[in-house]
Amino acid sequence: MPLIMPLNIMSYSCTFNLKEPKSNRPTLIYLRAYFKNEGKYLKYSTGESIHPKYWNNESKFPNRLPGRSNIAVQINSIINQLSRYSETFQMICGRLEMQGDVVSLAAVKKELNYEFKKNTLAPNSFFPVFDDFVKEKVDLAKIAGGTIQRYKNIKEVLQEFEKSSNYKLTFSSINEDFYVAFVKYSRKTLKHKDNTLGRNIGFIQTFMNWAGGKGFHHNYTFKGFEKPRSETDEIALSIDELNQLFEFDLSKKPSLERVRDVFIFGCATGMRYSDFSKITSENIRNNHIYRNSQKQKNNLGIPLNKYSKFILEKYNYALPKISSQKFREYIKDACELAGFNKDTIKTTYRGNERIEERMPMYKRISTHTARRTFITISLDKGMRPEIVMSITGHKSYSSFKKYIKLTQSSRERAMQNTWN
């Protein structure tokens, strides 16, 4: 039985009805109230939808489901929202009567619109609110340029999904049906792999959580969405490979030489590209690098080593400025010339589908390979994880461990030391 039955205020009462009670799909729920003094019925959309099989025709309310399944969470969210409508209807009628005003259909509807105006937005309000969400994050300087672009990308993905799947996106339609349809679309149409899909689901959850906090909806089904993830199969350079690249003569290709040097600087410091690409002499004090991490905003003091110090001195403590796009392109060219041509197999997953791609090593080297290389070599050489984390700025081991790509030699040494 529902928690709240239709309420009575003097001679006024409200109840709920389905728009299409015999539908095979979720259908809208309306609040209905009869105004005896006018002989009129109020039919007011709650913005909530439910499958008729979960609706109790006698109580005119959803059947509460036990457990914590996604559908149970969704139904409970709908029950809470309908309860809020009932309570608000009661409060409005009571207030109008206490003030000596006529409890009319128009007056009650006006008050309901005022109370639920954010929940009765036009059907096409989902994306304008999404724009407001991103704008607020930008205005408060809570997200960097890369994250802003990712939010723009997920907005485009959702717009294409809506158009391709004929699935209208509203705050109440972000439910289990949406999740199934979006996962299928992402995997079958967009060919997104697990980590990309999981990241996009996370962005959707962040937005929906923000919108719920702002009062745009009371639908929290999204909290039960699973974010697909699989272990990242990325590469890191060994110390021998690092030296091979460091010592390779690129003097006849100065553009590649500059990119190689900046990349080696990243390998020797563990900094993100967004941070190490902006180092100047002002960031160097007492043989340490001091620069607030763009992502963590903590002031890291990173000791210089022979690699980072050599490169800083080579460029008179003013590292070359290279766009991220050129960097990604040129570092592959530099590594190809340096001999990183051996075939590798990159393994990824799309649901239960295992995907293996054969490609030369240089094609898999990116800006982020530098940070992963620093962590791998540091651990391989015996640096304690907590010290590595203090240099890279990681706050938790769970976020740090995905970068660990221990070399085969370190695994062999550990096995020999332990068992022999």
C-alpha positions in Angstrom: 0.0 0.0 0.0 1.2 3.6 -0.7 2.4 5.8 2.2 -0.1 8.6 1.3 -3.6 8.2 0.2 -5.6 10.9 -1.7 -6.0 13.8 0.7 -9.1 15.8 1.7 -9.2 19.5 2.5 -12.7 20.5 3.5 -14.7 19.6 0.4 -11.6 19.4 -1.8 -9.6 16.3 -2.6 -6.9 15.2 -5.1 -6.0 11.9 -6.5 -3.8 10.5 -9.3 -4.5 8.9 -12.7 -2.6 7.4 -15.5 -2.8 9.1 -18.9 -2.8 5.7 -20.7 -3.7 3.0 -18.2 -3.6 0.2 -20.8 -0.2 1.2 -22.3 2.7 -1.2 -22.6 5.1 1.5 -21.9 5.6 4.1 -19.1 2.8 6.7 -19.2 2.3 10.1 -17.6 0.8 10.5 -14.1 -1.8 13.3 -13.7 -3.0 14.9 -10.5 -6.8 15.3 -10.6 -9.0 17.4 -8.3 -12.7 18.3 -8.5 -13.8 21.8 -7.5 -17.4 21.4 -6.5 -18.0 25.2 -6.3 -17.1 25.5 -10.0 -18.1 22.0 -11.2 -14.7 21.7 -12.8 -11.9 19.1 -12.8 -8.2 20.0 -12.6 -6.0 17.8 -14.6 -2.4 18.6 -13.8 0.7 16.7 -15.2 3.2 15.7 -12.5 5.9 15.1 -15.1 6.3 11.6 -13.7 5.8 8.4 -15.8 5.3 4.9 -14.7 4.5 1.5 -16.3 0.9 0.6 -15.6 2.0 -2.8 -14.2 3.4 -1.0 -11.2 0.2 1.0 -10.7 -2.5 0.2 -8.1 -5.9 1.1 -9.7 -7.7 0.9 -6.4 -5.5 3.3 -4.4 -4.6 5.3 -7.5 -0.9 5.2 -6.4 2.2 3.1 -7.3 2.8 -0.2 -5.6 5.9 0.1 -3.4 8.5 -2.5 -4.4 10.8 -4.1 -1.8 14.6 -4.2 -2.1 17.1 -1.8 -3.7 16.8 -2.8 -7.3 16.9 0.0 -9.9 13.1 -0.3 -10.6 12.4 -0.2 -6.8 14.5 2.9 -6.4 12.6 4.5 -9.4 9.2 3.6 -8.0 10.1 5.0 -4.6 11.3 8.2 -6.2 7.9 8.5 -8.0 6.0 7.8 -4.7 8.0 10.5 -3.0 7.2 13.0 -5.8 3.5 12.2 -5.8 3.4 12.5 -2.1 5.0 15.9 -2.4 2.2 16.9 -4.9 -0.5 15.7 -2.5 1.1 17.6 0.4 1.4 20.7 -1.7 -2.2 20.5 -2.9 -3.3 20.2 0.7 -1.2 23.2 1.8 -2.4 25.4 -1.1 -6.1 24.7 -0.5 -5.6 25.3 3.3 -3.8 28.5 2.8 -6.4 29.9 0.3 -9.2 29.1 2.8 -7.4 30.6 5.7 -6.8 33.8 3.7 -10.5 34.0 2.8 -9.8 33.5 -0.9 -11.8 31.4 -3.3 -10.4 27.9 -3.7 -10.7 27.9 -7.4 -9.2 25.7 -10.1 -7.3 28.7 -11.5 -5.9 29.8 -8.1 -4.8 26.3 -7.2 -3.2 25.7 -10.6 -1.3 29.0 -10.4 0.1 28.0 -7.0 1.0 24.6 -8.3 2.8 26.2 -11.2 4.7 28.4 -8.8 5.7 25.6 -6.6 6.6 23.1 -9.3 7.6 25.6 -12.0 11.0 23.9 -12.3 9.4 20.6 -12.7 6.9 21.7 -15.3 9.5 23.0 -17.7 8.9 22.6 -21.4 9.7 19.2 -22.8 12.8 20.6 -24.5 14.2 22.0 -21.3 16.7 19.2 -20.6 19.5 20.5 -22.7 19.1 24.2 -21.8 19.4 23.2 -18.1 22.5 21.2 -19.1 24.0 24.4 -20.6 23.2 26.2 -17.3 25.0 23.4 -15.4 28.1 23.7 -17.5 28.0 27.5 -17.3 27.8 27.5 -13.6 30.8 25.1 -13.3 32.8 27.4 -15.6 31.7 30.6 -13.7 32.8 29.0 -10.4 36.0 27.8 -12.0 35.2 24.2 -10.9 36.2 22.5 -14.1 39.2 22.9 -16.5 39.2 23.2 -20.2 39.5 19.5 -20.8 36.5 18.7 -18.6 34.4 21.5 -20.3 35.1 19.9 -23.7 34.1 16.4 -22.3 30.7 17.9 -21.1 30.2 19.4 -24.5 30.9 16.0 -26.1 28.5 14.1 -23.9 25.8 16.7 -24.7 26.3 16.0 -28.4 26.2 12.3 -27.7 22.9 12.7 -25.9 21.4 14.8 -28.6 22.4 12.2 -31.2 21.0 9.5 -29.0 17.7 11.3 -28.7 17.4 11.8 -32.4 18.6 8.3 -33.4 16.7 6.3 -30.8 13.5 8.5 -30.8 13.8 8.7 -27.1 12.7 12.1 -25.7 15.1 13.2 -23.0 13.4 14.8 -20.0 14.4 14.7 -16.3 11.7 12.1 -15.7 12.8 9.9 -18.7 16.3 9.3 -17.3 15.2 5.9 -16.0 16.0 2.3 -16.4 14.6 2.3 -19.9 16.9 5.2 -20.8 19.9 3.3 -19.3 19.3 0.2 -21.3 18.7 2.1 -24.5 21.8 4.4 -24.0 24.1 1.5 -23.2 22.9 -0.3 -26.3 23.3 2.8 -28.5 26.8 3.6 -27.2 28.1 0.1 -27.8 26.3 -0.8 -31.1 26.1 2.5 -32.8 29.0 4.6 -31.4 31.2 1.5 -30.8 32.2 3.0 -27.4 34.3 0.8 -25.2 33.6 0.2 -21.5 35.7 3.0 -20.1 34.3 5.6 -22.5 30.8 4.5 -21.8 31.4 4.4 -18.0 32.8 8.0 -18.1 29.8 9.2 -20.0 27.4 7.6 -17.5 29.3 9.3 -14.8 28.9 12.7 -16.5 25.2 12.1 -16.8 24.9 11.2 -13.1 26.9 14.3 -12.1 24.5 16.5 -14.1 21.3 14.8 -12.9 22.6 15.1 -9.3 23.2 18.8 -9.8 19.8 19.3 -11.4 18.1 17.4 -8.6 19.8 19.6 -6.0 18.5 22.7 -7.9 14.9 21.4 -7.8 14.6 20.6 -11.4 13.5 17.0 -10.7 13.0 14.5 -8.0 14.0 11.5 -10.1 17.0 9.7 -8.6 16.9 6.5 -10.6 20.2 7.5 -12.2 22.0 6.8 -8.9 21.6 3.0 -9.6 23.1 3.2 -13.1 26.2 0.9 -13.3 29.3 2.5 -14.9 31.0 -0.1 -17.1 34.8 -0.3 -16.4 37.7 -2.4 -17.5 41.3 -2.3 -16.6 43.2 0.2 -18.7 45.7 -1.5 -21.1 48.1 1.3 -21.7 51.9 1.3 -22.0 54.7 2.9 -20.0 58.3 3.2 -21.0 61.0 1.2 -19.2 64.1 3.0 -18.0 66.0 1.5 -21.0 63.4 2.8 -23.4 63.4 6.2 -21.7 67.2 6.4 -22.2 66.8 5.2 -25.8 64.4 8.1 -26.5 66.4 10.6 -24.5 69.7 9.9 -26.2 68.3 9.6 -29.8 69.7 12.4 -32.1 66.9 14.5 -33.4 68.9 17.6 -34.0 67.9 17.6 -37.7 64.3 17.7 -36.7 64.1 20.5 -34.2 60.3 20.4 -33.8 60.4 16.7 -32.9 63.4 17.3 -30.6 61.5 19.9 -28.6 58.5 17.6 -28.2 60.7 14.7 -27.2 62.5 16.9 -24.6 59.2 18.1 -23.1 57.9 14.5 -23.0 61.1 13.3 -21.2 60.6 16.2 -18.7 57.1 14.8 -18.0 58.5 11.3 -17.6 61.0 12.6 -15.1 58.6 14.6 -13.0 55.3 12.7 -13.1 53.3 15.9 -13.8 50.3 16.1 -16.1 50.8 17.6 -19.5 48.6 20.5 -18.6 51.1 21.3 -15.8 54.5 20.4 -17.1 53.9 22.1 -20.4 53.7 25.5 -18.6 56.8 25.3 -16.4 59.0 28.4 -16.4 62.0 29.6 -14.3 59.6 31.1 -11.8 58.5 27.6 -10.9 62.0 26.5 -9.9 63.2 27.1 -6.3 65.8 25.2 -4.2 66.2 22.5 -6.9 62.5 21.8 -6.7 59.6 22.4 -9.1 56.7 24.3 -7.5 53.5 24.6 -9.5 49.9 24.1 -8.4 48.4 21.1 -10.1 45.6 22.2 -12.4 43.5 19.2 -11.4 44.2 18.9 -7.6 45.2 22.6 -7.0 47.9 21.4 -4.5 51.3 23.1 -4.6 53.7 20.2 -5.4 57.3 20.4 -4.6 58.9 18.0 -7.0 62.7 17.4 -6.7 64.7 17.8 -9.9 66.7 14.8 -11.2 69.3 14.6 -13.9 66.7 14.3 -16.7 64.5 17.2 -15.7 67.4 19.4 -14.7 69.2 18.8 -18.0 66.2 19.7 -20.0 65.5 22.8 -18.0 69.1 24.0 -18.5 69.0 23.1 -22.2 66.1 25.6 -22.7 67.3 28.1 -20.2 64.4 27.2 -17.8 61.8 28.1 -20.4 60.3 24.9 -21.8 59.0 25.1 -25.4 55.3 25.9 -25.8 53.6 23.2 -27.8 49.9 22.8 -28.5 48.4 19.6 -27.1 47.3 18.6 -30.6 50.8 19.0 -32.1 52.3 17.3 -29.1 50.1 14.2 -29.5 51.1 14.0 -33.2 54.8 14.8 -32.9 55.6 12.5 -29.9 54.5 9.5 -32.0 56.7 10.7 -34.9 59.7 11.1 -32.6 59.2 7.7 -31.0 58.8 6.1 -34.5 62.2 7.6 -35.5 63.7 6.5 -32.2 62.9 2.8 -33.0 59.7 2.1 -31.0 58.3 0.0 -33.8 57.8 -3.4 -32.2 54.2 -4.7 -32.5 52.0 -4.6 -29.4 48.5 -5.8 -28.7 46.1 -3.4 -27.1 43.2 -5.1 -25.3 40.0 -3.3 -24.6 36.4 -4.4 -23.8 33.0 -3.5 -25.1 30.6 -5.3 -22.7 31.5 -9.0 -22.9 33.3 -8.5 -26.2 37.1 -8.6 -26.0 38.8 -6.4 -28.6 42.5 -6.9 -29.5 44.2 -4.4 -31.7 47.7 -5.0 -33.1 49.7 -1.8 -33.5 53.3 -0.6 -33.3 54.4 0.7 -29.9 54.9 4.4 -31.1 51.2 4.7 -32.0 50.3 4.0 -28.4 52.4 6.7 -26.9 50.6 9.9 -25.8 51.0 12.8 -23.5 49.7 10.7 -20.6 52.3 8.0 -21.2 54.9 10.4 -19.5 53.0 10.4 -16.2 52.5 6.6 -16.3 56.2 6.1 -17.1 57.3 8.2 -14.1 55.1 6.1 -11.8 56.2 2.8 -13.3 59.9 3.5 -13.2 59.8 5.0 -9.7 58.0 2.0 -8.3 60.3 -0.4 -10.3 63.3 1.3 -8.8 62.0 0.9 -5.2 60.4 4.3 -4.5 57.7 3.8 -1.9 54.1 4.3 -3.3 53.3 7.0 -0.8 56.3 9.0 -1.9 55.4 8.6 -5.6 51.8 9.7 -4.7 53.1 12.8 -2.9 55.0 13.8 -6.1 52.2 13.0 -8.5 49.6 14.6 -6.3 47.3 11.5 -6.0 45.0 11.7 -3.0 43.9 8.1 -2.9 45.5 4.8 -3.8 42.4 3.7 -5.8 43.0 6.5 -8.3 46.8 6.0 -8.2 46.9 2.3 -8.9 45.4 2.5 -12.4 48.7 4.1 -13.5 50.9 1.2 -12.3 52.4 -0.8 -15.1 55.2 -2.7 -13.5 57.8 -4.0 -15.9 58.5 -7.6 -16.5 62.0 -7.4 -14.9 60.5 -6.0 -11.6 58.1 -8.9 -11.5 60.9 -11.4 -12.1 63.0 -9.8 -9.4 60.2 -9.9 -6.9 59.5 -13.6 -7.7 63.2 -14.5 -7.4 63.7 -12.6 -4.2 60.6 -14.1 -2.6 60.8 -17.7 -3.8 64.5 -18.3 -4.4 
